[in-house]
Amino acid sequence: MNLYQLPAPNNEDLFEDAICELFDNIEKTSTFKKFGRKGHNQKGIDIFSAQKNIAIQCKKKDLSRRDILLKKELLDDIEKDVKKILDNDLKIKFDILYFTSTFKDNPEIDEYCEVLKEELKTAFEIIYFGWDTLQSKFMDHNNLLQKFWPKFIINEDIKELKLKRNLGLKKRISKDFSEWINYSQRDRKRRSRMILRAYDASQYPTSNKPNDYGEYSWFAAEIKSLYYNGMEFIIGIETIQVYEDNSWDYAYQDTEITGELLSVIKIGQINFSDIVEYDIEGDDYYNCPHIFCKFRFEGLPFENVYYQHVYKSYRKYDLNNRKE
């Protein structure tokens, strides 16, 4: 839940401009552009990026109407626009079609996108971002707040709320995860595996297809410990070579080995700010803790990744020390 509410843009053009720049920020590019304008045959899309293979349809809605009517209208819009794309043989190729709306998030719309993809056998994913998701993403980009909501100021009160929220979350996690973080991995009585899930994804548990970065919206990882800013998870074991100056590189199969070969644990760090919530009990698919996160680092929730010697934990290797 957001600590604050952004008002949705009050006209269609402004909404499209904001969405265009939001996706530029998210995808770290400047390639998103409008596909024509009103009066043109837009063939079912409003915005696209040929570089990122993403298309976007924007739906600004009159929120004074009843939710049930808005939901039905959106479902009809989505079906109509997807069929328009297929029928008009759109020449722009894309892997993901986003429907963005000023209407709120709704699981029925998420599910319908999956159903529609299967029924129409589209070659692209169909994803719905309601205003709850969109405003959360806008809040991560101060440049967009200043441009599109210049009267919205994140003042010291908001910073204080965020600090209190993170400290409160740390306190809860320290208590609820004590059976793991208070013991070394070999001394734990409970299995260390947990499920990391993108809080705004809808694939779980029926599918898990990689995104543009080749990453997944949910996956298993082993809890390691807390660090000063959040939680650490073991996400793999790899082999690296370490040189005399303590720089390092990956030891791939076709790599010339000139350094000391080491087995290392790959560790990902999730900031408390990117942990939305958790379910300590899990569910009937995976009865272990589920941690819902913002996957905002190239399709992953980790603000930092580093490596640690399998047996000598004091030997750590940061990505910024990897040999060029």
C-alpha positions in Angstrom: 0.0 0.0 0.0 1.3 3.5 -0.9 1.8 6.0 1.8 0.5 8.7 -0.5 -1.8 9.1 -3.5 -0.9 10.6 -6.8 -3.9 12.1 -8.8 -4.2 10.5 -12.2 -3.4 12.8 -15.2 -6.5 14.8 -16.2 -6.3 14.3 -20.0 -5.4 11.5 -22.4 -2.4 13.2 -24.0 -0.8 13.9 -20.6 -1.4 10.4 -19.4 0.3 9.0 -22.6 3.2 11.4 -22.1 3.6 10.3 -18.5 3.4 6.6 -19.4 5.9 7.0 -22.3 8.5 8.7 -20.0 7.8 6.2 -17.2 8.7 3.2 -19.3 11.8 5.1 -20.6 12.8 5.4 -17.0 12.0 1.8 -16.1 13.7 0.3 -19.1 16.7 2.8 -18.9 16.2 3.9 -22.5 14.9 6.8 -24.5 13.2 4.8 -27.3 9.5 4.8 -26.2 7.4 7.0 -28.5 3.8 7.5 -29.4 2.4 5.5 -32.3 0.6 8.3 -34.0 -2.1 10.3 -32.3 -5.9 10.6 -32.2 -7.3 10.4 -35.7 -4.5 8.0 -36.9 -5.1 4.3 -37.4 -3.1 3.3 -34.3 -4.0 -0.4 -34.8 -4.5 -1.1 -31.1 -1.4 0.5 -29.5 -0.5 4.0 -28.3 3.2 3.7 -27.5 6.0 1.4 -28.5 9.7 0.8 -28.3 11.3 -1.1 -31.1 14.5 -1.6 -29.1 12.7 -3.1 -26.1 10.0 -5.0 -28.1 7.3 -3.5 -25.9 4.0 -1.9 -26.9 1.6 0.0 -24.6 -2.1 0.9 -24.8 -3.2 3.7 -22.5 -6.7 3.8 -21.0 -7.6 7.0 -19.2 -11.0 6.4 -17.5 -13.6 8.7 -15.9 -13.3 7.5 -12.3 -16.5 9.1 -11.2 -18.3 6.1 -12.6 -19.0 2.8 -10.7 -16.1 0.3 -10.5 -18.2 -2.5 -12.0 -18.8 -0.5 -15.1 -15.2 0.6 -15.4 -14.0 -3.0 -15.0 -16.4 -4.3 -17.7 -15.4 -1.5 -20.0 -11.7 -2.3 -19.6 -12.2 -6.0 -20.2 -14.0 -5.1 -23.5 -11.3 -2.5 -24.4 -8.5 -5.1 -23.9 -10.2 -7.7 -26.0 -11.1 -5.2 -28.7 -7.6 -3.8 -28.9 -5.8 -7.2 -28.9 -8.1 -8.3 -31.8 -7.4 -5.1 -33.6 -3.7 -5.7 -33.4 -4.1 -9.2 -34.8 -6.6 -8.3 -37.5 -4.6 -5.3 -38.7 -1.4 -7.2 -39.0 0.6 -4.6 -37.1 4.1 -4.4 -38.5 5.7 -3.4 -35.3 7.0 -6.5 -33.5 6.8 -6.7 -29.7 7.0 -9.4 -27.0 4.9 -7.6 -24.3 1.7 -5.6 -24.6 1.0 -3.5 -21.6 -2.5 -2.1 -20.9 -2.1 0.9 -18.5 -5.1 2.6 -16.9 -6.1 5.2 -14.5 -8.5 2.6 -13.1 -7.1 0.7 -10.1 -5.4 -2.7 -10.0 -7.9 -5.6 -10.3 -7.0 -9.4 -10.2 -9.9 -10.2 -12.6 -8.3 -8.0 -15.3 -4.9 -9.7 -14.6 -6.5 -13.1 -15.1 -8.4 -12.0 -18.2 -5.2 -11.0 -19.8 -3.8 -14.5 -19.3 -7.1 -16.1 -20.6 -7.1 -13.8 -23.7 -3.5 -14.7 -24.5 -4.4 -18.4 -24.5 -7.7 -18.0 -26.3 -6.2 -15.9 -29.1 -2.9 -17.6 -29.1 -1.0 -14.3 -29.2 2.8 -14.4 -29.6 3.1 -11.6 -27.0 2.4 -11.4 -23.3 -0.5 -9.2 -22.2 0.0 -7.4 -18.9 -2.3 -4.9 -17.0 -0.9 -2.1 -14.9 -3.7 -0.3 -13.0 -3.2 3.0 -11.2 -2.0 1.4 -8.0 0.9 -0.2 -9.8 1.6 2.9 -11.9 1.7 5.4 -9.1 4.0 3.0 -7.2 6.4 3.0 -10.1 6.1 6.8 -10.6 7.1 7.3 -7.0 10.5 5.7 -7.8 11.3 8.5 -10.3 11.6 12.0 -8.8 12.2 13.5 -12.3 8.7 12.3 -13.4 7.1 13.6 -10.2 8.7 17.0 -10.7 7.5 17.2 -14.3 4.0 15.7 -14.1 3.1 16.5 -10.5 5.1 19.7 -9.7 2.9 20.4 -6.7 3.6 17.0 -5.2 6.6 17.4 -2.9 8.1 14.5 -1.0 8.9 16.5 2.2 10.5 15.5 5.4 7.3 14.0 6.7 7.2 11.5 3.9 10.9 10.6 4.4 10.2 10.1 8.1 7.3 7.8 7.3 9.5 5.8 4.9 12.2 5.5 7.6 9.7 4.4 10.2 8.2 1.9 7.8 11.5 0.3 7.0 12.5 0.2 10.7 9.2 -1.4 11.5 9.6 -3.9 8.8 13.1 -4.8 10.0 11.8 -5.3 13.5 9.0 -7.7 12.2 11.4 -9.6 10.0 14.0 -10.0 12.8 11.2 -11.6 14.9 9.4 -13.6 12.3 12.5 -15.0 10.6 14.5 -15.6 13.8 14.5 -19.3 13.2 16.7 -18.7 10.2 18.7 -15.5 10.7 19.8 -16.3 14.3 21.5 -19.6 13.2 24.1 -20.6 10.7 22.7 -22.5 7.8 24.0 -25.9 9.1 22.4 -25.3 12.5 18.9 -24.4 11.3 16.0 -26.7 12.0 13.9 -25.3 9.2 14.7 -25.4 5.5 16.2 -22.2 4.2 14.4 -22.1 0.9 12.0 -19.3 0.4 10.0 -17.9 -2.6 10.8 -14.4 -3.9 7.9 -13.0 -5.9 7.3 -9.8 -7.8 4.5 -8.2 -6.0 2.9 -6.8 -9.2 3.2 -10.0 -11.3 0.3 -12.4 -12.1 2.1 -15.5 -13.4 2.4 -17.4 -10.0 1.8 -20.3 -9.7 0.6 -21.4 -13.1 3.5 -20.3 -15.2 6.9 -18.5 -14.9 8.1 -17.1 -18.2 11.2 -14.9 -18.3 11.0 -11.2 -18.9 13.0 -9.0 -21.3 16.1 -9.4 -19.1 15.7 -13.2 -19.0 14.6 -13.1 -15.4 11.6 -14.6 -13.7 8.8 -13.1 -11.7 9.1 -15.7 -8.9 11.9 -18.1 -7.9 13.3 -19.9 -5.0 16.3 -18.7 -3.0 17.9 -19.5 0.4 17.8 -16.9 3.1 21.2 -16.0 4.4 21.0 -13.2 6.9 20.1 -9.6 7.4 22.4 -6.8 6.3 22.3 -3.1 7.3 19.7 -2.2 4.6 17.6 -5.4 4.2 17.7 -9.2 3.6 20.3 -11.3 1.9 19.6 -14.5 -0.1 21.8 -17.1 -1.6 20.9 -17.3 -5.3 23.6 -19.6 -6.7 27.0 -21.2 -6.5 29.6 -20.3 -9.1 33.3 -20.7 -9.9 35.5 -17.6 -10.2 39.2 -17.0 -10.6 40.9 -14.5 -8.3 44.1 -12.6 -9.4 47.0 -11.4 -7.3 45.6 -7.9 -7.0 42.4 -9.4 -5.6 40.4 -8.6 -8.7 38.4 -11.5 -10.1 36.5 -12.8 -13.1 34.1 -15.6 -13.9 35.7 -19.0 -14.8 33.7 -20.0 -17.8 34.4 -23.2 -19.7 36.2 -21.4 -22.5 38.0 -18.9 -20.2 41.8 -19.0 -19.9 42.6 -19.7 -16.2 45.4 -17.5 -14.9 44.1 -16.9 -11.3 43.2 -18.9 -8.3 40.0 -21.0 -8.9 37.4 -20.6 -6.1 33.9 -21.9 -5.5 31.8 -18.9 -4.3 28.2 -18.3 -3.1 26.3 -15.8 -5.1 24.4 -13.5 -2.7 21.6 -11.0 -3.6 20.6 -8.1 -1.3 17.0 -6.9 -1.1 16.5 -3.4 0.4 13.8 -3.1 3.0 12.2 -0.4 0.8 11.7 -3.0 -2.0 10.0 -5.6 0.3 6.3 -5.0 0.0 5.1 -7.7 2.3 5.7 -11.4 3.2 3.7 -14.5 4.0 5.6 -16.5 6.5 3.5 -19.7 6.0 3.4 -19.8 2.2 0.6 -21.7 0.5 -0.3 -25.1 -0.8 2.1 -24.9 -3.7 5.1 -23.9 -1.6 4.6 -24.1 2.1 7.6 -21.9 2.9 7.9 -18.1 3.4 6.9 -16.0 0.3 8.5 -12.5 0.1 6.8 -10.0 -2.2 9.2 -7.5 -3.7 9.7 -4.8 -6.2 11.7 -6.4 -9.1 13.1 -3.1 -10.3 16.8 -3.9 -10.9 16.8 -5.3 -14.5 14.1 -7.7 -13.7 15.4 -8.7 -10.2 14.8 -7.5 -6.6 18.4 -7.2 -5.7 20.0 -3.8 -5.2 23.4 -5.4 -5.0 24.9 -8.8 -5.7 28.3 -10.1 -4.5 30.2 -13.3 -4.0 31.5 -15.0 -0.9 34.0 -17.9 -0.5 32.2 -21.1 0.2 34.3 -21.9 3.3 36.0 -18.6 4.2 33.1 -16.1 4.7 35.5 -13.2 5.2 36.6 -13.4 1.6 34.1 -11.4 -0.4 34.1 -10.3 -4.0 32.0 -7.3 -5.2 30.9 -6.8 -8.8 32.8 -3.5 -9.0 36.0 -5.3 -8.4 35.6 -7.7 -11.3 38.5 -7.4 -13.8 37.7 -5.4 -16.9 
